[in-house]
């Protein structure tokens, strides 16, 4: 009996060793997240964006299931890390969101003007950093490659990023092009927390710098597609970044 037990034990130990070894080989086969981020940066134009002072993106937003279409405009001033986005929905009016370098805010027809705090505010502040889109922001404290998978119909390496705020996000870097083809993030809003998967495609050259021409957000069974119609560098004026009066009033109270 003792011999049998020992043999079973030895067999189990051997299987355990093989399993661990296979896991290690698999882990070693995954490229380092830093290398994937570097390859991505090279694929989209490296630090060429740093030669500009601001960026303006114009596009259309569509929700096919609801038959809704809207115009969007997003502006980012790099030095101040300020951000402003305006969404104009026919029949509903404007939705505004911004970050003034210190505080994030939003203004919507239904909920009115409000200051974003907690996780919601921290997330907006972190994403306003222009380095965030390059995945080189100091707000990202750790990036780790976790698996090779398929997303957006492409083979890609999934990388998990940990941010200073404690939240995490995921990117899938194409095995062939190095471009980000999909992202997953838990978005916090007045409606609570929800997981949002974004599929990125049709990368285009905008003045020597590549950006995704289309993004499709998937959440709560809905799809929201954004198509870039124009991209401008260095055209944002300081006055355009001024929050509306009701937001300014809230900022003064704070």
Steps between C-alpha positions, in 0.01 A plus 500: 500500500779739591673435168174571315448822695857609428460426129176696486671782685794496260266496201302793640821690567617434144171621356517807722852573377395463137203728558712767668766472229236534228358806675844655519569431133163651411571806713845538346347484152296814564674824401568756772234770529766772468606358163139488379443861606821607328400318180159667516658844540726437202202381293299819562785748455694498827538839669407699188188627679724686746591747227141627522324706764148361464275259316141533379298198389167528322277206427161337499351274764237240413285268710349269235255327736349833604523661157694786659775708343701782655792727417798503735800725544783430743785739583818438699762761594818312577698733729211562742358147460158654452222327312159589362248288311170614351232263373210655310191279479216615269188567702681471835768765501863493613685273737828646632785341692831651597807514720661834587831359616374450855131412499281291270142601423204423277179664383211306349140592411354248748740521796615860464841632605710308750854458627642150465650359819627167635583226250310680224705818545831314534435306181422817304816668633722204412362472148541874434878452504604481131751231595209278605405426140860389437496283816814681620333719763657506849145441622545139386698334777518150354438324168503121467445268204255231609409298191494460124141503378271611219302824514344706223571203267875536552763311696630727772685515831287613793667742741354605836585853618477608863445873556587722797133524590496121548284425198612264223450498125591257224637537149546240227801571277490347151758224453566616142474881505561587865192724498240491777200319350283480815479643851300405807431737788253528786334838455355683802211742452176610667354168386764309696784286375484318167752311290563655161677323215627724222601365158746722310547488124569679173813672629577809292792737463422849631798720424757227552330354807267199493176485693204259483250622242215304658423383852207280597404496868309196627315531830172386653409321177537819296754607238613860455713570194714811463650593162768768475420753227782748569813536711672831555825590675570834671162666432352503853464847651502563879145640493369171361618318813305725737230309694140628472380751758312251719808280524713802592252577778533147636879522484495820704283335765740208519 
